[in-house]
Amino acid sequence: MGRIVSRGAGAVSGMIGGAIAGAIFKRIWKFAVGKDDAPQATSDEYGWREVLVAAAIQGAIFGTVRAVIDRVAVRSMHRATGK
C-alpha cells in the first residue's frame, strides 16, 4: 500500500513540478529575450544557438524544480512515517 501511495504522490508532484517549471521558464525567457515563446527545436526560424540556449535554460529550471519537489517530498514522508 505504501508503494502505491508513494508512486501516486510522485506522479502528482511531477505534474505540478512540470507546470511550475514551465511557468518559471516562460517568465525568465520573456524577461531575458522579450519574446513570449521560446524557440522550438523543430522551428526553421531560429538557429542552433537560440535553440540550444533555450533548451539549456529550460533543463536547468526543470532539474532544479524537480530536486526541490523531491527533497520536500522525502522530508515530508520522513516526518510522517519516521522512516
C-alpha positions as CSV (number, residue, x, y, z in Angstrom):
1,M,0.0,0.0,0.0
2,G,2.8,2.4,0.8
3,R,4.4,1.9,-2.6
4,I,1.1,2.8,-4.3
5,V,0.7,6.0,-2.3
6,S,4.3,6.9,-3.0
7,R,4.0,6.3,-6.7
8,G,0.8,8.3,-6.9
9,A,2.3,11.2,-4.9
10,G,5.3,11.1,-7.2
11,A,3.2,11.3,-10.3
12,V,1.2,14.2,-8.9
13,S,4.2,16.1,-7.7
14,G,5.8,15.5,-11.2
15,M,2.9,17.1,-12.9
16,I,2.8,20.0,-10.5
17,G,6.5,20.4,-10.8
18,G,6.3,20.5,-14.6
19,A,3.7,23.1,-14.5
20,I,5.7,25.3,-12.1
21,A,8.9,24.8,-14.0
22,G,7.1,25.7,-17.3
23,A,5.7,28.9,-15.8
24,I,9.1,29.9,-14.4
25,F,10.8,29.2,-17.7
26,K,8.3,31.3,-19.6
27,R,8.8,34.3,-17.3
28,I,12.6,34.1,-17.4
29,W,12.6,33.7,-21.2
30,K,10.3,36.7,-21.7
31,F,12.4,38.8,-19.3
32,A,15.7,37.8,-20.9
33,V,14.7,37.8,-24.6
34,G,11.5,39.8,-24.7
35,K,9.6,37.2,-26.6
36,D,6.6,35.2,-25.3
37,D,7.6,31.8,-26.8
38,A,11.0,30.1,-26.7
39,P,12.4,28.6,-29.9
40,Q,11.3,25.1,-30.7
41,A,14.0,22.6,-31.9
42,T,11.9,21.9,-35.0
43,S,11.5,25.5,-36.0
44,D,13.5,26.8,-39.0
45,E,13.3,30.4,-38.0
46,Y,15.8,30.0,-35.2
47,G,19.5,29.0,-35.3
48,W,21.3,26.3,-33.3
49,R,22.5,28.9,-30.7
50,E,19.0,30.1,-29.8
51,V,17.5,26.6,-29.6
52,L,20.4,25.2,-27.5
53,V,20.4,28.2,-25.1
54,A,16.7,27.8,-24.6
55,A,17.0,24.1,-24.0
56,A,19.8,24.5,-21.5
57,I,17.9,27.1,-19.5
58,Q,14.8,25.1,-19.6
59,G,16.6,21.9,-18.5
60,A,18.3,23.7,-15.6
61,I,15.0,25.1,-14.4
62,F,13.2,21.8,-14.7
63,G,16.1,20.0,-12.9
64,T,16.1,22.5,-10.1
65,V,12.3,22.4,-9.6
66,R,12.3,18.6,-9.6
67,A,15.1,18.5,-7.0
68,V,13.2,20.9,-4.7
69,I,10.0,18.9,-5.0
70,D,11.7,15.6,-4.5
71,R,13.6,16.9,-1.4
72,V,10.4,18.3,0.1
73,A,8.5,15.1,-0.6
74,V,11.2,12.9,1.1
75,R,11.4,15.2,4.1
76,S,7.6,15.2,4.4
77,M,7.4,11.4,4.1
78,H,10.2,11.1,6.7
79,R,8.3,13.3,9.2
80,A,5.0,11.5,8.6
81,T,6.4,7.9,8.9
82,G,9.6,8.3,10.8
83,K,11.5,6.3,8.0
